[in-house]
Amino acid sequence: DPENEIYLKSLELADR
């Protein structure tokens, strides 16, 4: 699901 990609991307952004 696209939402999953957004979720994973959000985690990457939050990690920075």
C-alpha positions in Angstrom: 0.0 0.0 0.0 1.2 3.6 -0.7 0.4 4.5 2.9 3.1 2.0 4.0 5.7 3.8 1.8 4.7 7.1 3.3 4.9 5.6 6.8 8.4 4.2 6.1 9.5 7.5 4.6 8.1 9.4 7.6 10.3 7.2 9.9 13.4 8.1 7.8 12.6 11.8 8.0 12.0 11.5 11.7 15.3 9.7 12.2 17.1 12.7 10.7 
